[in-house]
Amino acid sequence: MSLDDVRLVNGHVNVVKRKNESRSNVEILLASFGSVAGEKEDDSPTDPYILDLKIVHLKNVHYRIEDENLGRKQSYQIADGIIEFDELDLENGNVAIKRVFLDRPDIGDTIVV
């Protein structure tokens, strides 16, 4: 799948790592795009999903990270922003960001519970 321009407006992104888990919900989701998802009927492995993403535009996006293992919660809000990728290789876990522009980011306090 190749996407040149993605826009997220008035969105909420929640990244959560549950107690005794080593990966967050987003890491699990991204790994499913880059890994063999299962077997075909003829027992041969399926091909991994390939995602080619160029630019993400953000407008009024709320982002929350929670790590239950560390007892830590963080929150961010981005009024306006652009993330431009050089490489997005989910299969090998490589992400190269070419450019980031954030207008009026609001970085909330880290809460340790």
C-alpha positions as CSV (number, residue, x, y, z in Angstrom):
1,M,0.0,0.0,0.0
2,S,1.4,3.4,-1.0
3,L,0.1,6.6,0.6
4,D,1.5,9.9,-0.5
5,D,-0.5,12.2,1.9
6,V,-2.4,11.3,5.0
7,R,-4.3,13.8,7.1
8,L,-5.4,13.3,10.7
9,V,-7.8,16.0,11.9
10,N,-9.3,16.2,15.5
11,G,-7.8,12.8,16.3
12,H,-6.9,10.9,19.4
13,V,-3.9,8.5,19.4
14,N,-3.6,6.3,22.4
15,V,-0.5,4.2,22.8
16,V,-0.8,1.7,25.7
17,K,1.5,-0.9,27.0
18,R,-0.4,-3.2,29.4
19,K,1.0,-4.7,32.6
20,N,3.5,-7.5,31.9
21,E,3.4,-6.8,28.1
22,S,6.6,-6.0,26.2
23,R,5.0,-4.2,23.3
24,S,2.3,-1.5,23.1
25,N,-0.9,-1.7,21.1
26,V,0.7,0.4,18.3
27,E,3.8,-1.8,18.1
28,I,1.6,-4.9,17.9
29,L,-0.5,-3.3,15.1
30,L,2.6,-2.1,13.1
31,A,4.2,-5.6,13.5
32,S,1.1,-7.1,11.9
33,F,1.8,-5.1,8.8
34,G,5.4,-6.2,8.6
35,S,5.2,-9.8,9.5
36,V,3.8,-12.9,8.0
37,A,0.2,-13.0,9.1
38,G,-0.5,-16.7,8.7
39,E,-0.5,-19.5,6.3
40,K,-2.2,-20.0,3.0
41,E,-4.3,-23.1,2.3
42,D,-1.4,-24.7,0.6
43,D,0.8,-24.1,3.8
44,S,3.0,-21.6,2.1
45,P,3.6,-18.4,4.1
46,T,1.7,-15.3,3.1
47,D,3.6,-12.2,2.0
48,P,4.0,-9.3,4.5
49,Y,2.1,-6.1,4.0
50,I,4.2,-3.3,2.7
51,L,3.3,0.3,3.6
52,D,4.9,3.2,1.8
53,L,3.9,6.4,3.6
54,K,5.3,9.8,2.5
55,I,3.7,12.7,4.5
56,V,1.3,12.9,7.5
57,H,-0.5,16.1,8.3
58,L,-1.7,16.6,11.8
59,K,-4.3,19.1,12.9
60,N,-5.7,19.3,16.5
61,V,-4.3,15.8,17.4
62,H,-4.2,14.5,21.0
63,Y,-1.6,11.9,21.7
64,R,-1.5,9.8,24.9
65,I,1.2,7.3,26.0
66,E,0.6,5.0,28.9
67,D,3.0,2.4,30.2
68,E,1.4,0.3,32.9
69,N,4.8,-1.5,33.6
70,L,6.4,1.8,34.5
71,G,3.3,3.4,35.9
72,R,3.7,6.4,33.6
73,K,1.3,8.5,31.6
74,Q,2.2,11.3,29.1
75,S,0.0,13.5,27.0
76,Y,0.6,15.7,24.0
77,Q,-1.5,17.9,21.8
78,I,-0.4,19.1,18.4
79,A,-2.4,22.1,16.9
80,D,-0.8,21.7,13.5
81,G,2.1,19.6,12.2
82,I,3.7,17.7,9.4
83,I,5.8,14.5,9.5
84,E,7.6,13.6,6.3
85,F,9.1,10.1,6.0
86,D,12.3,9.1,4.2
87,E,11.7,5.4,4.9
88,L,9.0,3.4,6.6
89,D,10.2,-0.2,6.8
90,L,7.8,-1.9,9.3
91,E,9.0,-5.4,8.5
92,N,12.4,-4.6,9.9
93,G,11.3,-1.9,12.4
94,N,13.1,0.9,10.6
95,V,11.6,4.4,10.4
96,A,13.6,7.3,8.9
97,I,11.9,10.7,9.3
98,K,13.1,13.4,6.8
99,R,11.3,16.4,8.4
100,V,9.1,17.3,11.3
101,F,7.2,20.5,11.7
102,L,5.1,21.1,14.9
103,D,3.2,24.3,15.4
104,R,2.1,25.0,19.0
105,P,2.8,21.6,20.5
106,D,1.5,21.2,24.0
107,I,3.5,18.6,26.0
108,G,1.7,17.6,29.1
109,D,3.2,16.5,32.4
110,T,4.4,13.0,32.9
111,I,2.3,11.4,35.6
112,V,3.8,8.5,37.6
113,V,1.2,6.3,39.3
